[in-house]
Amino acid sequence: MPIEHVDAAADLAPLELKSTTEAIERHRTLLESTFGPTIIAEHGARDCDLGASCCTHCHLHLIPVPDPDAVVAAYREVGGAGQRLSGMDDLPAAATGAYLYLSIRPNEHLIWGARGFPRQFVRRVTARLHGIGDQYDWRDHPFHEAQQDTLRILRTAAVRPAA
């Protein structure tokens, strides 16, 4: 999440998007080494159009999931095939309005227009995959203890020497 206000990752300057991509992939690698397959998702708000977003400030979600392909299937069920991108750096050209970005693996990137997707879509899908489908809204279900456990586990993993 950038400190300076930007609506969506697609609005980042090319060098910022490049450094964001590098950082997010490092974080994905850390999460995958600890929690398993991890997706990257964004509900990109654009020009005051929230689309499926709940926030008009760029933020990317890294979410460990038991079945990344099931996430893509859920997106396709609502929005069709989506558009393949070669990487996050293709977002500015591909995003013509509010959008949903999804990467289920480091070299698999997809984008959909936000029309038809409900708010917090990625949370709804991943919560269902984790068996807590009705607890997707972090405001109602903050899972404070799980947050603290995750932070502790990741801090330990971040200082662990690479194999």
C-alpha beads as a LAMMPS data file, in Angstrom:
LAMMPS data file: protein, C-alpha beads

163 atoms
162 bonds

1 atom types
1 bond types

-500.0 500.0 xlo xhi
-500.0 500.0 ylo yhi
-500.0 500.0 zlo zhi

Masses

1 110.0

Atoms # bond

1 1 1 0.000 0.000 0.000
2 1 1 1.659 3.257 -1.079
3 1 1 2.025 6.066 1.452
4 1 1 1.109 8.760 -1.067
5 1 1 -2.500 8.585 -2.227
6 1 1 -3.094 6.570 -5.387
7 1 1 -6.480 5.053 -6.265
8 1 1 -5.147 1.792 -7.683
9 1 1 -1.953 -0.035 -8.662
10 1 1 -2.781 0.774 -12.295
11 1 1 -2.261 4.452 -11.401
12 1 1 1.305 4.001 -10.150
13 1 1 4.141 5.485 -12.180
14 1 1 6.077 2.832 -14.144
15 1 1 9.046 2.735 -11.739
16 1 1 6.724 2.583 -8.722
17 1 1 4.784 -0.270 -10.299
18 1 1 8.046 -2.114 -11.035
19 1 1 9.263 -1.772 -7.438
20 1 1 5.787 -2.703 -6.134
21 1 1 5.812 -5.832 -8.288
22 1 1 9.250 -6.830 -6.988
23 1 1 8.253 -6.225 -3.363
24 1 1 4.922 -8.026 -3.630
25 1 1 6.551 -11.077 -5.214
26 1 1 9.128 -11.195 -2.387
27 1 1 6.253 -11.101 0.085
28 1 1 4.385 -13.792 -1.832
29 1 1 7.484 -16.017 -1.682
30 1 1 7.688 -15.529 2.092
31 1 1 3.988 -16.258 2.577
32 1 1 4.120 -19.340 0.345
33 1 1 7.120 -20.738 2.215
34 1 1 5.133 -20.455 5.426
35 1 1 1.441 -20.859 4.523
36 1 1 1.346 -22.426 1.042
37 1 1 -0.077 -21.138 -2.260
38 1 1 -0.711 -17.387 -2.087
39 1 1 -2.703 -15.198 -4.451
40 1 1 -2.350 -11.478 -5.045
41 1 1 -5.581 -9.569 -5.579
42 1 1 -6.648 -5.975 -6.000
43 1 1 -10.029 -4.333 -6.372
44 1 1 -8.800 -1.270 -8.236
45 1 1 -10.926 1.811 -7.722
46 1 1 -10.519 4.377 -10.495
47 1 1 -11.629 7.998 -10.731
48 1 1 -14.023 7.790 -7.753
49 1 1 -15.582 4.575 -9.127
50 1 1 -15.233 2.019 -6.343
51 1 1 -16.289 -0.888 -8.523
52 1 1 -15.852 -3.941 -6.262
53 1 1 -13.558 -2.015 -3.940
54 1 1 -14.359 -0.753 -0.453
55 1 1 -11.516 1.735 -0.364
56 1 1 -10.254 4.400 -2.749
57 1 1 -6.593 3.889 -1.841
58 1 1 -4.360 1.371 -3.590
59 1 1 -3.821 -1.813 -1.627
60 1 1 -2.974 -5.315 -2.751
61 1 1 -4.109 -8.418 -0.899
62 1 1 -1.789 -11.390 -0.428
63 1 1 -3.932 -14.308 0.644
64 1 1 -2.848 -17.901 1.217
65 1 1 -5.459 -20.237 -0.259
66 1 1 -5.820 -24.014 -0.426
67 1 1 -6.745 -23.957 -4.141
68 1 1 -5.686 -20.975 -6.289
69 1 1 -7.476 -22.397 -9.337
70 1 1 -10.774 -22.301 -7.424
71 1 1 -10.259 -18.549 -6.968
72 1 1 -9.887 -18.055 -10.734
73 1 1 -12.979 -20.205 -11.315
74 1 1 -15.010 -17.977 -8.965
75 1 1 -13.831 -14.821 -10.757
76 1 1 -14.665 -16.351 -14.143
77 1 1 -18.116 -17.378 -12.931
78 1 1 -18.940 -13.720 -12.286
79 1 1 -16.851 -11.875 -14.864
80 1 1 -16.080 -14.280 -17.682
81 1 1 -12.617 -15.260 -18.866
82 1 1 -10.863 -12.052 -17.896
83 1 1 -7.883 -10.639 -19.743
84 1 1 -4.425 -12.190 -19.391
85 1 1 -1.555 -9.830 -18.621
86 1 1 2.140 -10.584 -18.907
87 1 1 2.665 -8.938 -15.516
88 1 1 1.506 -6.209 -13.171
89 1 1 3.269 -3.662 -15.347
90 1 1 0.503 -4.206 -17.929
91 1 1 -2.157 -2.917 -15.504
92 1 1 -2.100 0.760 -16.605
93 1 1 -2.838 -0.103 -20.233
94 1 1 -5.414 -2.806 -19.423
95 1 1 -7.409 -0.996 -16.719
96 1 1 -9.844 1.381 -18.381
97 1 1 -12.006 1.836 -15.271
98 1 1 -12.547 0.118 -11.923
99 1 1 -11.108 -3.389 -12.131
100 1 1 -10.225 -6.604 -10.333
101 1 1 -6.648 -7.862 -10.641
102 1 1 -5.709 -11.419 -9.722
103 1 1 -2.440 -13.315 -9.756
104 1 1 -2.668 -16.921 -8.608
105 1 1 0.983 -17.698 -9.392
106 1 1 4.025 -15.487 -10.070
107 1 1 3.639 -15.654 -13.857
108 1 1 -0.178 -15.704 -14.072
109 1 1 -1.901 -12.325 -14.108
110 1 1 -5.535 -11.578 -14.947
111 1 1 -7.775 -8.513 -14.943
112 1 1 -11.550 -8.026 -15.125
113 1 1 -13.718 -4.943 -15.299
114 1 1 -15.379 -4.497 -11.904
115 1 1 -18.954 -4.429 -13.170
116 1 1 -20.986 -7.284 -11.671
117 1 1 -18.543 -8.166 -8.890
118 1 1 -19.782 -7.584 -5.332
119 1 1 -17.737 -5.616 -2.834
120 1 1 -15.086 -7.628 -0.978
121 1 1 -15.276 -10.302 -3.659
122 1 1 -11.832 -11.777 -3.045
123 1 1 -12.556 -11.953 0.688
124 1 1 -15.849 -13.737 0.023
125 1 1 -14.183 -16.285 -2.262
126 1 1 -11.173 -16.992 -0.065
127 1 1 -13.220 -17.146 3.137
128 1 1 -15.419 -19.769 1.484
129 1 1 -12.325 -21.770 0.469
130 1 1 -11.134 -21.653 4.084
131 1 1 -14.511 -22.879 5.370
132 1 1 -15.546 -19.559 6.948
133 1 1 -17.634 -18.146 4.111
134 1 1 -19.931 -16.042 6.272
135 1 1 -16.977 -14.423 8.088
136 1 1 -15.366 -12.630 5.126
137 1 1 -15.870 -9.063 6.408
138 1 1 -12.877 -8.095 8.540
139 1 1 -14.862 -5.325 10.252
140 1 1 -17.298 -7.875 11.660
141 1 1 -14.758 -10.680 12.046
142 1 1 -11.285 -9.203 12.707
143 1 1 -9.738 -12.467 14.004
144 1 1 -7.406 -10.528 16.334
145 1 1 -5.719 -13.651 17.719
146 1 1 -5.080 -15.020 14.214
147 1 1 -3.622 -11.637 13.206
148 1 1 -1.195 -11.747 16.114
149 1 1 -0.253 -15.364 15.378
150 1 1 0.328 -14.552 11.705
151 1 1 2.502 -11.557 12.576
152 1 1 4.595 -13.649 14.969
153 1 1 5.001 -16.469 12.432
154 1 1 5.965 -14.096 9.605
155 1 1 8.442 -12.167 11.738
156 1 1 10.149 -15.445 12.568
157 1 1 10.081 -16.570 8.934
158 1 1 11.463 -13.237 7.707
159 1 1 14.624 -13.574 9.810
160 1 1 15.104 -17.295 9.089
161 1 1 18.117 -17.875 6.809
162 1 1 17.247 -18.978 3.276
163 1 1 17.755 -22.667 2.553

Bonds

1 1 1 2
2 1 2 3
3 1 3 4
4 1 4 5
5 1 5 6
6 1 6 7
7 1 7 8
8 1 8 9
9 1 9 10
10 1 10 11
11 1 11 12
12 1 12 13
13 1 13 14
14 1 14 15
15 1 15 16
16 1 16 17
17 1 17 18
18 1 18 19
19 1 19 20
20 1 20 21
21 1 21 22
22 1 22 23
23 1 23 24
24 1 24 25
25 1 25 26
26 1 26 27
27 1 27 28
28 1 28 29
29 1 29 30
30 1 30 31
31 1 31 32
32 1 32 33
33 1 33 34
34 1 34 35
35 1 35 36
36 1 36 37
37 1 37 38
38 1 38 39
39 1 39 40
40 1 40 41
41 1 41 42
42 1 42 43
43 1 43 44
44 1 44 45
45 1 45 46
46 1 46 47
47 1 47 48
48 1 48 49
49 1 49 50
50 1 50 51
51 1 51 52
52 1 52 53
53 1 53 54
54 1 54 55
55 1 55 56
56 1 56 57
57 1 57 58
58 1 58 59
59 1 59 60
60 1 60 61
61 1 61 62
62 1 62 63
63 1 63 64
64 1 64 65
65 1 65 66
66 1 66 67
67 1 67 68
68 1 68 69
69 1 69 70
70 1 70 71
71 1 71 72
72 1 72 73
73 1 73 74
74 1 74 75
75 1 75 76
76 1 76 77
77 1 77 78
78 1 78 79
79 1 79 80
80 1 80 81
81 1 81 82
82 1 82 83
83 1 83 84
84 1 84 85
85 1 85 86
86 1 86 87
87 1 87 88
88 1 88 89
89 1 89 90
90 1 90 91
91 1 91 92
92 1 92 93
93 1 93 94
94 1 94 95
95 1 95 96
96 1 96 97
97 1 97 98
98 1 98 99
99 1 99 100
100 1 100 101
101 1 101 102
102 1 102 103
103 1 103 104
104 1 104 105
105 1 105 106
106 1 106 107
107 1 107 108
108 1 108 109
109 1 109 110
110 1 110 111
111 1 111 112
112 1 112 113
113 1 113 114
114 1 114 115
115 1 115 116
116 1 116 117
117 1 117 118
118 1 118 119
119 1 119 120
120 1 120 121
121 1 121 122
122 1 122 123
123 1 123 124
124 1 124 125
125 1 125 126
126 1 126 127
127 1 127 128
128 1 128 129
129 1 129 130
130 1 130 131
131 1 131 132
132 1 132 133
133 1 133 134
134 1 134 135
135 1 135 136
136 1 136 137
137 1 137 138
138 1 138 139
139 1 139 140
140 1 140 141
141 1 141 142
142 1 142 143
143 1 143 144
144 1 144 145
145 1 145 146
146 1 146 147
147 1 147 148
148 1 148 149
149 1 149 150
150 1 150 151
151 1 151 152
152 1 152 153
153 1 153 154
154 1 154 155
155 1 155 156
156 1 156 157
157 1 157 158
158 1 158 159
159 1 159 160
160 1 160 161
161 1 161 162
162 1 162 163
